[in-house]
């Protein structure tokens, strides 16, 4: 995990500026920094009567830009006493070298520093202090476009980069309005403030938050987006048929397991059950619909005795019909009908008995 705050360490990193006009010191926020007094270069410490430390461009206010011409007197040493005018709890004068020590510097301490000794100083010999910190949090992500599988995000960068440019962003995803934030965030390839989040699930609530990362570390978490529900898709699953059997010669009963929320991919509308005789390809396909999602079984009646039926069941949501489960069931044998149109064709006597031979028409179906 990226560290959100830099360790408080003492940094003394001077970089010679162009043309010898500046020495530049880079420091991380909360570190301790010592600024040497260039005015002491050619003086004996016993000759020093007064010292003034000035800063150009420093401010204690949070503003976007700082006018480098604004002069701020930080402290003054005279007659053996030191008076601190700004940052009283963080600034002090080192008596041996008259250097300025900052404890726990802040980004607003960045500026050009000048040490004047005995009322004089080298005005073109400033020390430029650049204090760096993690960036401020990005704005709330806006969802400007979405499909069943992707969301287009845009956001505003944080108010301050804190003297270190943004390198990339980290996008966190939460599934459900009150779910946990995922542990596999997305890292953007650059500092662009738009991104398409893909590989989402249909008809699912999502929200997003963004963190900015610069050379120092990661910003605080940004404000989460408002939840969005991705678009529907036709159901991905089919009801699993758990049992199918006849209950009489004219009826069969089917029992199934419903779809999960992930398989449904939209609001449930109805179960669609179709059935027809298996042996009669030209037989009419009959259909019935069950609008109660809680129903998990149904008895189909009005069927022909001892006949095989192909039965299919599927789910429909507003986006369409899902795949179907199919089973073959045979109705029970029925009670035979009484013969009709019986006629006698011959009568013989045999050992004292009468034998009757006749013919009949078979029962009509």
Residue pairs with C-beta under 8 A, 6 or more apart in sequence:
2 213
2 217
2 218
3 217
3 218
4 134
4 217
4 218
4 219
4 220
5 29
5 30
5 134
5 217
6 28
6 29
6 30
6 31
6 132
6 133
6 134
6 216
6 217
7 28
7 30
8 30
8 31
8 32
8 104
9 28
9 31
9 32
10 31
10 32
10 33
10 34
11 25
11 26
11 27
11 28
11 31
11 32
11 33
12 25
12 33
12 34
13 25
13 26
13 27
14 23
14 24
14 25
14 127
15 23
15 24
15 25
15 26
16 23
16 24
17 23
17 24
17 128
21 124
21 125
21 126
22 112
22 126
22 127
22 128
23 126
23 127
23 128
24 127
24 128
24 129
24 130
25 33
25 35
25 127
25 128
25 129
25 130
26 130
26 132
27 33
27 105
27 129
27 130
27 131
27 132
28 131
28 132
28 133
28 216
29 105
29 106
29 107
29 131
29 132
29 133
29 134
29 162
29 216
30 104
30 105
30 106
31 104
31 105
32 101
32 102
32 103
32 104
32 105
33 101
33 102
33 105
33 129
34 94
34 99
34 100
34 101
34 102
35 53
35 99
35 100
35 101
35 102
35 113
35 115
35 127
35 129
36 97
36 99
36 115
36 127
37 51
37 53
37 97
37 98
37 99
37 100
37 115
37 117
38 115
38 121
38 122
38 125
38 127
39 51
39 98
39 115
39 116
39 117
39 118
39 120
39 121
39 122
40 48
40 97
40 98
40 115
40 117
43 117
43 118
45 96
45 98
47 118
48 98
48 117
48 118
49 78
49 79
49 118
50 76
50 77
50 78
50 79
50 117
50 118
50 119
51 76
51 77
51 78
51 93
51 98
51 115
51 116
51 117
52 73
52 75
52 76
52 77
52 115
52 116
52 121
53 73
53 74
53 75
53 76
53 93
53 100
53 113
53 114
53 115
53 116
54 71
54 72
54 73
54 74
54 113
54 114
54 115
54 116
55 71
55 72
55 74
55 109
55 111
55 112
55 113
55 114
56 68
56 69
56 70
56 71
56 72
56 111
56 112
56 113
56 114
56 126
57 66
57 67
57 68
57 69
57 70
57 110
57 111
57 112
58 66
58 72
58 74
58 86
58 108
58 109
58 110
58 111
59 66
59 70
59 72
59 108
59 111
60 86
60 87
60 108
61 108
62 108
62 159
62 160
64 159
64 160
66 110
66 111
68 111
68 112
72 85
72 86
72 111
73 85
73 86
74 84
74 85
74 86
74 87
74 91
74 100
75 82
75 83
75 84
75 85
75 86
75 91
75 92
75 93
75 100
76 82
76 83
76 85
77 83
77 93
77 98
82 92
82 93
84 91
84 92
87 102
87 109
89 103
90 102
90 103
90 104
90 105
91 100
91 101
91 102
91 103
92 100
92 101
92 103
93 99
93 100
93 101
94 100
94 101
98 115
98 117
100 113
100 115
102 109
105 129
105 131
106 131
106 133
107 131
107 132
107 133
107 160
107 162
107 163
108 131
109 129
109 131
110 129
110 130
110 131
110 163
111 128
111 129
112 126
112 127
112 128
112 129
113 126
113 127
113 128
113 129
114 121
114 122
114 123
114 125
114 126
114 127
115 121
130 163
131 162
131 163
132 162
132 163
132 164
132 214
132 215
132 216
133 162
133 163
133 164
133 216
134 162
134 212
134 214
134 216
134 217
134 218
134 219
134 220
135 157
135 158
135 160
135 161
135 162
135 164
135 166
135 212
135 213
135 214
135 219
136 158
136 159
136 160
136 162
136 212
136 219
136 220
137 158
137 211
137 212
137 219
137 220
137 221
137 222
137 223
138 155
138 156
138 157
138 158
138 169
138 193
138 210
138 211
138 212
138 219
138 222
139 155
139 156
139 157
139 158
139 222
139 223
140 155
140 222
140 223
140 224
140 225
140 226
141 153
141 154
141 155
141 171
141 208
141 209
141 210
141 222
141 224
141 225
142 153
142 154
142 155
142 225
143 151
143 152
143 153
143 208
143 225
143 226
143 228
144 152
144 153
144 154
145 151
145 152
146 152
146 228
146 230
146 231
147 230
147 231
148 200
148 202
148 203
148 230
148 231
148 232
148 233
148 265
149 198
149 199
149 200
149 201
149 202
149 230
150 196
150 197
150 198
150 199
150 200
151 196
151 197
151 200
151 206
151 208
151 228
151 230
152 194
152 195
152 196
153 171
153 194
153 195
153 196
153 197
153 208
153 210
153 225
154 193
154 194
155 169
155 193
155 210
155 222
156 193
157 166
157 191
157 193
157 212
158 212
158 219
158 222
161 214
162 214
162 216
164 214
164 215
164 216
165 191
165 214
165 215
166 191
166 212
166 213
166 214
167 190
167 191
167 213
167 214
167 215
168 187
168 188
168 189
168 190
168 191
168 213
169 187
169 188
169 191
169 193
169 195
169 210
169 211
169 212
169 213
170 185
170 186
170 187
170 188
170 210
170 211
170 212
170 213
170 218
171 185
171 186
171 187
171 188
171 195
171 197
171 208
171 209
171 210
172 181
172 182
172 185
172 208
172 209
172 210
172 211
172 221
173 181
173 182
173 185
173 186
173 197
173 206
173 207
173 208
174 180
174 181
174 182
174 206
174 207
174 208
174 209
174 224
175 182
175 201
175 204
175 205
175 206
176 204
176 205
177 205
177 207
177 227
181 209
186 195
186 197
188 195
197 206
197 208
200 206
200 230
201 230
201 262
201 265
202 230
202 231
202 232
202 233
202 265
202 266
203 229
203 230
203 231
203 232
203 233
203 264
203 265
203 266
203 267
204 229
204 230
205 227
205 228
205 229
206 227
206 228
206 229
206 230
207 224
207 225
207 226
207 227
207 228
208 224
208 225
209 221
209 222
209 223
209 224
209 225
210 222
211 218
211 219
211 220
211 221
211 222
212 218
212 219
212 222
213 219
232 265
232 266
232 267
232 317
232 318
232 319
233 265
233 266
233 319
234 265
234 266
234 317
234 319
234 320
234 321
234 322
235 259
235 263
235 264
235 265
235 266
235 314
235 315
235 316
235 317
235 320
235 321
235 322
235 323
236 262
236 263
236 265
236 322
237 259
237 260
237 263
237 264
237 315
237 322
237 323
238 259
238 313
238 314
238 315
238 322
238 323
238 324
238 325
239 256
239 257
239 258
239 259
239 271
239 313
239 314
239 315
239 325
240 256
240 257
240 325
241 254
241 255
241 256
241 313
241 325
241 327
242 255
242 256
242 257
243 253
243 254
243 255
244 252
244 253
244 254
244 255
244 311
244 327
244 329
245 252
245 253
245 329
246 252
246 253
246 329
246 330
246 331
246 332
247 253
247 299
247 332
248 331
248 332
249 305
249 306
249 331
249 332
249 333
249 334
249 335
250 301
250 302
250 303
250 304
250 305
250 331
250 334
251 299
251 300
251 301
251 302
251 303
251 331
252 299
252 300
252 303
252 309
252 311
252 329
252 331
253 297
253 298
253 299
253 300
254 273
254 297
254 298
254 299
254 300
254 311
254 313
254 327
254 329
255 296
255 297
256 296
256 297
256 313
256 325
257 296
258 293
258 296
258 315
259 315
259 322
263 322
264 315
264 317
265 317
265 319
266 317
266 318
266 319
267 317
267 318
268 293
268 315
268 317
269 291
269 315
269 316
269 317
269 318
270 289
270 290
270 291
270 315
270 316
271 289
271 290
271 295
271 298
271 313
271 314
271 315
272 287
272 288
272 289
272 313
272 314
272 315
272 316
272 321
273 287
273 288
273 289
273 290
273 298
273 300
273 311
273 312
273 313
274 285
274 286
274 287
274 311
274 312
274 324
275 285
275 286
275 300
275 309
275 310
275 311
275 312
276 283
276 284
276 285
276 286
276 309
276 310
277 283
277 304
277 307
277 308
277 309
277 310
278 307
278 308
278 309
278 310
278 328
279 307
279 308
288 298
288 300
290 298
300 309
300 311
303 309
303 331
304 331
305 331
305 332
305 333
305 334
306 330
306 331
306 332
306 333
306 334
307 330
307 331
308 328
308 329
308 330
309 328
309 329
309 330
309 331
310 326
310 327
310 328
311 326
311 327
311 328
311 329
312 324
312 325
312 326
313 324
313 325
314 321
314 322
314 323
314 324
314 325
315 321
315 322
316 322
336 363
337 363
337 364
338 363
339 360
339 361
339 362
339 363
340 360
340 361
340 363
340 364
341 360
341 361
342 358
342 359
342 360
343 358
343 359
343 360
344 356
344 357
344 358
345 357
345 358
345 359
346 356
346 357
346 358
347 354
347 355
347 356
347 357
348 354
348 355
348 357
349 355
